[in-house]
Amino acid sequence: MSDPAIPITVTRTVKSSLSTPIKSVHFTILDHAKEKTEALGEVLNGDRLVSSPYQLKFRDEKDSQMLCTQKLTPQEVSKFRSAVQKDYYFQMYYDDLPIWGFIGKVDKEPNSYPKYYLYKHIVFEILYNNDRVIEINARMDPHSLVDVTQDKEIDVDFMYTVKWKQTDTPFHKRMDKYSMSSSLPHHLEIHWFSIINSCVTVLLLTGFLATILMRVLKNDFVKYAQDEEAADDQEESGWKYIHGDVFRYPKYKSLFAAALGSGTQLFTLTIFIFMLALVGVFYPYNRGALFTALVVIYALTSGIAGYTATAFYHQLEGSNWAPCRTTKYPREIPPLPWYRSTVPQMAMAGFLPFSAIYIELYYIFASVWGHRIYTIYSILFIVFIILLIVTAFITVALTYFQLAAEDHEWWWRSFLCGGSTGMFIYAYCLYYYYARSDMSGFMQTSFFFGYMGCICYGFFLMLGSVGFRASLFFVRHIYKSIKYASDHRYNEGDVVPLYANKVGPFHNPSETYRYFDLPFCHSDDVKDKKEALGEVLNGDRLVSAPYQLNFRHDKDSALVCTTKLTKEDVARFRSAVDKDYYFQMYYDDLPIWGFIGRVDKEGKSHPSDYRYFLYNHIHFDILYNKDRVIEINSRMDPHSLIDLTEDKQLDVEFTYSVTWKETQTPFEKRMDKYSMSSSLPHHLEIHWFSIINSFVTVLLLTGFLATIFMRVLKNDFMKYAQDEEAADDQEETGWKYIHGDVFRYPKYKSLLAAALGSGTQLFTLTLFIFMLALVGVFYPYNRGALFTALVVIYALTSGIAGYTAASFYCQLEGTKWVRNLLLTGCLFCGPLFLTFCFLNTVAITYGATAALPFGTIVVIALIWTLVTFPLLVLGGIAGKNSKAEFQAPCRTTKYPREIPPLPWYRSSIPQMAMAGFLPFSAIYIELYYIFASVWGHRIYTIYSILFIVFIILLIVTAFITVALTYFQLAAEDHEWWWRSFLCGGSTGLFVYAYCLYFYHARSDMSGFMQTSFFFGYMACICYGFFLMLGTVGFRAALLFVRHIYRSIKCE
């Protein structure tokens, strides 16, 4: 092959972090030397590349090649001597590989003046693999020296030697030698020791503080939760005493909001930089990549700073977001000891986080301000997480002690205490400069302290924001946990919020409409309640109701309004009564239901004889405990009816009455009546009977299969483990016969990898939802909590889908990983989006509350665009760079074996039917209760039983898939990849078949909208089950296949 010239560029001569252009020291410079066009990050990094005079053609060896003869003047000799004295080194790049070397040496003999020598001969040793340059090293010939001790003219012959050697190192690993220097065992031991030391120290100190804090808080809550009668005789003290001042807005609130905005932006910037680092973007000598990323991401995240600062500033301008009201005049802060002032508190707050990171700081400083290479970003990320946790905790602790001392000016204090770690880091700069480095000179000193001042100021803003946010969350929580008038506590006569939600046919839970879509009485100032994302997705549209239910005020036949119903209004009410419309309201966050009318069918055989009545009087029975609303029930007066049978104008008076009764039920248990409905003894008996029945059935069936399975496998292993001499006389049969084909990559491997990625994400999502359910997040009528959790967790777990899909696809030697990543992102979201578009159009046509507003659609689109997709891409990049290899215990032959003819019941569809039936039989009884909750009005809260059923489902799915995979391989059918996925996921098809049964036999749903919603969204849910359980089945089958083929000897 030809010997093309490979570009070699020289960037600079350097002492420590000072950069000097190469031409500032009088080396040989070409007449036609060209400067390389550099990216923004390279310029910011101080790189100034120019073409080098050395000619290193590919595999062209040279021995003492003359570069040039140069006459150095006394001034040039003096410059070289000064450079040698200051330990100048040079840096070059050859085919983007770095080269270093010192330009000379100092000979310091005892009892004599030092002598200065310039190296004039450089030896390049280059390693190559086929047509690729893999490694280059430069060493200076210690015998080719020029004495530059005296200022005199010198003739210097600059020479170089080139040696080429072949290596087996692949091209994609040529940078590993640089990154491995920071991952050597002794370095890793220090890093992990520092992390463990920090964790132990932090756990002990924070545990000590937590114990004190929790015990003190517990005593506080016990004291503040005493009965009002006893509390009236006590004077408030401590942090409760200042509840009227704790949310008084701070001084310089504009500056405070700006600091929070900047800190939030810097926090976001840091997170993105870590993401890029963890996926391998900042590999060694990727010149300027870090600086480019910093500039670009800082610019792109500036909107976060603007949004955070403006939103917070407007909150401080009057939004009612505090859990307790602020008094008109501030309380005077009592005198406090010196150690409770700002500076000592900042010192206490900054020391603990700094102690968790100071060992790691040395390596970072040695990398940024020295020549050490730092690439173990995973450890650095762990240290960063520890730093955040400790900062948040110590700030919360100090904020509590500040409030307990009745000092309510905690806003700036929490920010300063959180950010004080930045000052400790700057103090460490002084120690590092004088004790751990050899930096000197005005320029280097000013660069070091100047830029470190900016970095530490950024840390101050970022950690200050973290500390303040943690303190704000804590302060809100503790003040919500004690009694205030704004926290579900009312005085006699206070207005208690009552919101009307929706109306709709009782048997069609998805077909709901706004309350005032029917011509009920309403005032002129009807206000919509601002709702969270989950509430909107749940179809809630709360508006202020026309009833006035003031606390502990009884009313008898109070008039709401007198209205004239037109013929059209009468027809609408009659249609609603005919469809069993119900209404839903919320009073102090307690739900209220009732039917709007009734149909009189007694003694009438034909629908035309039915009579339709509208209730015009509603009676509210309300239970209270002291100053709390405990329970509310509504009942319609059966004697106050309006006849709607005929289409004629009617004058209607809508009235209501209110009765208040005292109860001993505590406020904390007021929701128990709703959750207990699904835990009644006869219901629990059915649940436990279904579980025991499923468990026993599953044990018997799986035990039967396992017995056969293990006996057959044992016989197989005994047969395959015979001596080679005996084996030579036998022809291989069964699953060992296809060992050369069983790990042949499947067809449509990109689609399989995408399905595995989506299934893994959905499995993770399901586990997180169960965790939240088991800790009590989804209590009854916590409006929209489940939908909010689904959207947020799905967005945050998209990185898992990207990583799993890209990693598996690259293991299968796929090359189009970007296309695979896009397929992964669309595999579940695509069908869901198309289904949503159709069903939302149907809901808009009906005018139902299930139709999402345009703003909500935009919010979901932004979540997908700004969170889901970026995390998917980052996960995909991490998966692609994981470089994991597919672990196949047997080599795959060049040509596939032909699969023998198989009976019909061994084809895919019968096998899927067999695979799906057993898992479905384990869950079908529980399915009814879930369907009756999701598509009806039954309340489901026994998540522990549901979790047990889910575990049984996973076990049975894995086992049956493994069994069918074995029988498939035993029949010498090696195309098991897709079959195992389809068999595992087939339970989703059975669940969808159950939907047909439930719709026609167990529910009264009707109408196009309800039918389309039921079958449309259930199709998406069952498709998600198919992907999730298919992933479980495939993973179990893959583990099994690897295991049995490792256990035999494959030639």
ABEGO torsion letter per residue (X at the ends): XBBBBBBBBBABBBBEABBBBAAABBBBBBAABBBBBBBAAAAAAGBBBBBBABBBBBGBBBBGBBABBBBBBAAAAAAAAAAAAAGBBBBBBBGGBBBBBBABBBBBBBGBBBBBBBBABBBBBBBBBEABBABBBBBBBAABBBBAABBBBBBBBBBBBBBBBBBABBAAAAAAAAAAAAABAAAAAAAAAAAAAAAAAAAAAAAAAAAAAAAAAAAAAAAAABBAAAAAABBBBEAAAAAAAAABBBBGAAAAAAAAAAAAAAAAAAAAAAAAAAAGABBBGBBGAAAAAAAAAAAAAAAAAAAAAAAAAAAAAGBBABABBBBABBBBBBBBBAAABAAAAAAAAAAAAAAAAAAAAAAAAAAAABABBBABAAAAAAAAAAAAAAAAAAAAAAAAAAAAAGBABAAAAAAAAAAAAAAAAAAAAAAAAAAABABBEAAAAAAAAAAAAAAAAAAAAAAAAAAAAAAAAAAAAAAAABBBAABGBBBBGBBBBBBBABBEBAABAABBBBAAABBBBBBAABBBBBBBAAAAAAGBBBBBBABBBBBGBBBBGBBABBBBBBAAAAAAAAAAAAAGBBBBBBBGGBBBBEBABBBBABGBABAAABBBBBBABBBBBBBBBEABBABBBBBBBAABBBBAABBBBBBBBBBBBBBBBBBABBAAAAAAAAAAAAABAAAAAAAAAAAAAAAAAAAAAAAAAAAAAAAAAAAAAAAAABBAAAAAABBBBEAAAAAAAAABBBBGAAAAAAAAAAAAAAAAAAAAAAAAAAAGABBBGBBGAAAAAAAAAAAAAAAAAAAAAAAAAAAAGBABAAAAAAAAAAAAAAAAAAAAAAAAAAAAAAGBAABBBAAAAAAAAAAAAAAAAAAAAAAAAAAAAAGBBBBBABBBBABBBBBBBBBAAABAAAAAAAAAAAAAAAAAAAAAAAAAAAABABBBABAAAAAAAAAAAAAAAAAAAAAAAAAAAAAGBABAAAAAAAAAAAAAAAAAAAAAAAAAAABABBEAAAAAAAAAAAAAAAAAAAAAAAAAAAAAAAAAAAAAAAABBBX
